[in-house]
């Protein structure tokens, strides 16, 4: 992450390589004839606000766990927040790396709030040096805008992006990162809307790819249910006290594993098989987090308890 915070990449090579340009192999058919086949990933050049929140959260968790830090870690974090003080207002490509125009995605703004919130917490918890009051104002400003622009009061649900009616499974992260407590009616309304409109055979889709109001993601319609999002639904059900439903869905998701216990990125309920990237680390991280959340020992419970001050 060294260098200009505005140029923070969403991915790097295994040895820290920055140049991961994408090349399309139009002569090569993919798995079962899938096209296009690409080497590299053009998303390396995308701007994704959520990455800043993920980095700040990871560094806060590791410091709290007693993991030794590079002496320049806090200096880096201050630089990231310095960029976000203005950068959070910019549209981005969002968590799903859409290839269409940049937009003001609600989840992205929530994660910008996470970045500010964790920086504030580090100052309060460890006495680190930083502009505490300025960052508190930043956190409050982001929170107020998201609750105003990213929420549809008529439907009682947060929406995928400002000015849209569309839903997005990334909205399930709102209580999981502590942006709002699970008891907030806006959280329950969002969970209910996603279960009603984004579930296929009980599993969660990222978003609807066939809507006129949808984003241009350069993907064909009809992708499978996204397994990490389905685990996020389990987390939300657990936070809402729906323990029986949460455990039933968790067990169902575990039953989708292959013979050596691995899961892919997606599951096709109609074909009854795993699809997409395989094996998928994103999914397996969700397996572990959700197991801990169900045991009341996970990150969702800790954040829900510690950050009720975020209610606006």
Buried (B, 14 or more C-beta within 10 A) or exposed (E): BEEEBBEBBBBEEEEEEEEBEEEEEEEEEEEEEEEEBEEEBBBBEBBBBBBBBBBBBEBBEEBBEEEEEEEEBBEBBBBBBBBBBEBBBBBBBBBBBBBEEBBBBBBBBBBBBBBBBBBBBBBEEEEBEBBEEEBBEBBBBBBEBBBEBBBBEEBBBBBBBBEBEBBBBBBBBBBBBBBBBBBBEBBBBBBBBBBEBBBBEBBBBBBBBEBEEBBEBEEEEEBBBBBBBBBBBBBBBBBBEBEEBBBBBBEBBEEBBEEEEEBBBBBBBEEEEBBBEBBBEBBBEBBEBBBBBBEEEBBBBBBBEEBBEBEE
